[in-house]
Amino acid sequence: MLVFASSDKGGTGRSVTSCNIAFHLAQRDDVAYLDFDFGSPTAGAIFDIPRAERGIERDGLHTYFTDGITDPRHLDVWHATDRADLRGANVRAGRLSFYPGEMGGAEFAISDTATTRCAELLTRLDQEYSVCVVDLSAGRSTALEMVLAATAQPMMRAITTRWLVFHRWTRQHIVAAHGLVYGERGIVEIGASAGHDPEALRDAIRFVRIAVPNLKEHNPGQTAAQATWLFTYDEELRKLAVDKRLGKSRVLGMTPVEPVLQYREQLISDSDVSTKIANHATVEAFRELAARLSDDAVWEGM
């Protein structure tokens, strides 16, 4: 299964959430994580791999597409991470392989050659891993257009492909997510022009709401007027989401506000919860997203 992580805006939590989803999937399956954010490859920092926190020096994904190397380098997260609580504790887990971008990488012109190489790479990795998570750069990027063209090729049509669109729980982000999927030069339109069936492509897309506050929790610093306004505005956002076709039936799941992630984008593990650094609800949200991603019933045609 191929999973494409996308967002219309930066700062949505797309990379940190998709890394955490991959982490939970790898507790039982072999998972590959590909950093297709060519201009800003920072997934290595989330996995806490110092030598790849801004990509690697050579032979990464950027070189694979621009200079024609046969096989981009990849790192075993369980061995490469600096997180002591992740190393050695996952010997019974599946593999988690990280395919990084490169230092100094940048967007590049899409070509038939690059599209074919993309299709070849994704097809090969789909055969090797149970799940491949591909983190795309924000907006209508080279990566977005290239993977839509690649997945429309005959060699890839039998592969299960799913799209996650990440957005924060604000009016601006809801409108932006709608535009990325349904708007002019959005995923559906670009995909259709590349040869995808628009209805099938829409059915392969689900939204993930990031950092959604729990309004039922008591906030001692909150006034009655503020609480009333928040509940009212939250209801307005729910109505807007339905209007923009981002309603509940289209949502894979959501993540709560997590103080740790406001300061440091990282994997949230059970040890972070046991030491009371992170909230249990955050781990449960990531775990549920991973489970629903693999649940075919969640992805039935709508």
N, C-alpha and C positions, 0 to 999 in steps of 0.2 A: 504494500500500500504506500502511495506517495501522498504526503501532506504538505500543502503549500501555506506558509504563514505570511499573511499580507496585512497592510494597513495603509490608509490614505495619508496619515500624518505621522511624523516622528513623535516619540515620547508616549506612545500608547501602551507600552509594556509588551509589545509583540515579541521581541527577542527573549526577554527574561521569562515570559510565560511559556513560549514554545520550547525553550531549553528545559524548563521544569516539567513540561508535558513529556518531552523525550526522556528525561530522567526517570519518570514513573513508568513509562512504557518499557524501559530497559530493565526494570525489575523482573520482567518475565520474558521479554522478547529481545532479539537482536535488532538494534536501532542505529541508524546512521543520521547524523545531523549535519546538514550542509549550509554553510554561511554564504548565501548568494547576495548579501549586502556588500557589493563589490567596492563601493566607495568608502564604507565605514564598517569593516569586519571586526566586530567587538564581541562576538559570542564566546571567544576564548576567555575573556575576562569573567563572563558569567559562570563558565565551567571552572574558573580559577586555575587556568593554565598560563603561568606567567610568560612563557616563551611564545605564546600565541594570542596574547590579550589584545593586540591590534593587528592580528594576522601573522603569518609567518614570512620569512624573508624571500623564499623562492619555492617554486613547484607546487603552489597552491591552486585554488580554483581559478583565480584570475589568469594565471599562466596557462592553465588547461584550455581556456577558451581563446586566448590571444596568441599563444606561441606554440600550441599543438603538442604539448607533452602527452604521453600515452596515458598516464595514471596520476591524478593529483594526490599529494600526500594526505595521509590521515593520521590522527592520533587516537590512542586508546584512552578515553577519559578516566577510566578507573585507575590507570597507572600514571597518567600525565598530570592529573590535578594536584594542587597543593593542599586540598582539603583532606586532612587526616581521617575525618569521619567517613569519607567515601572510599579511600584506598583500602583494599584488602577486605573490606566488609561486604563486598558484593560478589564474592567468588561463585555464588550460586545464581547470580543474576545473569541476564543476557548481556551481550556486548553493547557498548555505547561508543561508537566511532564518530569522531569529529573531523569534518573536512573543512579546514579554515580557508579564509581568503588570504590576501597578502598585504603586507605593509606597502603603502603608496599605491594601492590599487585604485581603480576608478571605473566609472561607467565606460562602456565601449559600444561601438556600432554593431547592431544586430546584422548578422549575415547568414546565408543558408548554411555555411560551414559551421558556424557557432551553434545554430539551431540543431543541426544533425548531431554534433558532438554532445549537446545537452541531452538529446533523446537517447543517444548511445550510453551515456553515463548513467542516466536515471534508470534505463532499462536494466543495465548490468547490476546496479545497486539494489534494484527492486528484487532481483533474483537472489541476491546475497543476504539481504536483511528483511525482516518482517515488516518494518516500517522505516521509511525515509522521510525525515522532516526537513523541509527546505525553507530557510528563512530568507524572505525577499526584502529588498530595500523598500522604503516607504514610497507610496504614490505610484504613478504610471511609469515605472522604471524599465530599464533594459531587461532586468531579470524577469519582471512580470511578463513583458511581451515575449521574451524568448521562451519561457516555460509554457506559455499558452500555445505558441507555435509548435514547440517540441511535442507536447502531449496530444496535439491534433494529428501527428504523423501516424501512419498505419501501424508501425511497430509498437506503438504505445497504447493503442485503443483498448486492448484487453486488460490493461493494468488499472486497478482501483485507484482513483485519484480524488482527493478531498481538499477543499479549500477552507481555511479559517481566516476570517477578517476580524481584526482586533480593533476595539475602540473604547475609549473611556466613557464614563457615564455623564456626558455633558452634551448640551445642544450642538455645539460646534462639531464634536466628534461623531455624533449620530448622523448629522447632515453629511459630513465628510465620508463616512463609511458607506452611506447610501450612494453617494456619487461614485465611489470607487467601484462598486458592484454594478449599479444600474444606470449610471450616468453616461454622458458622452465620453467615448474612449475609456469606458470602464471595463471591468473584467468580462462581462457578458458580451459587450459589443466587440472588443478586441478578439475575444475567443471565437465569436461567430465569424469574423472576417478571416480567422486562421483556419476555420473548418470545423469548429465544434458545433454541436447541436445546442442552441441557446437554452432550451428547456432543461436538457440534461445537465448543462453547466450550472444553471441556477440551482438545481437540486443537489449539486455537489458542494454548495457553499453554505456555511454556517457562521454565525457571528459569535464573538466572545467579548463579553462586557468586562472591562478591567477596572479594578479599584472602586467597586460599588459600595458605598457606605451602608452600614446596617443602621437604619433609622430607629429600630426598636431598642437599640442599646442606649442606656442612660448616659448622657454627657453632662457632668456636673457644671461645666462652664458655659452651658448653652441656655439662653433665655427662652421663655415661652414663645415669644414672637419669632425667634430664629427657628425653633422646632416646628412651628406651624408653617413657616415659609418653606422649610426643607421638605416637609410632607407634601405640600401643595405643588412644589416644583418637581418633585420626584414623580408625581402623578402626571404632570405635563410631559415629562420626558418619556414616560411609558406610552402615552398617547402618540407622541411624536415618533417613537420607534415603530409603533404599529403602522402609522401613516407612511413611514419611509420603508416599509417592508423589512424591518428589523425586529419584528415582534417575537413573542415567546416561542412560537413554533419554529422560528428560524435561528434560535439561539442555542448553541451547543452548551453553554454554561457561563458562569461569571466568577470573578475572583473578588475577595473582599479587600478593603484597605489594609495594607500590611506595612506597619512602620519601618520594618527592616528594609523593605524594598524602596522606601522613600529616600534612603541614604546609600544603599548598596545593592546593585542588581546582582543576584546570586541564586544558586540552587537553595531551596528551603528543604531541609531534611528533617527526619524525625528527631535527630539529635538537637537541632535548633529549637524544636518544640520542648523537648525534655529539659533543656537548660533554660527554658523560658525566655529565649531570645526572640522567637517567632511565635505566631499564633497557630493553634491547631487547625483553625478554620481555613487557613491559607493552604496548608498541606492537603487537607481534605478537598479543597476546591481544585487543586492541581491533579490530585488523584482521580477525582470524578471526571475532569476534562479528558484525561487519558483513557478512562474506561468508556466514556461516551463516544470518543473518537473511534474506538474499535467496535462499537455496537452497531451492527447493520440496521437494526430497527430504528435507530435515531436518524438514519440517512435514507429512509424510504422516500420515494418520490412524493412531492407535495402538490 
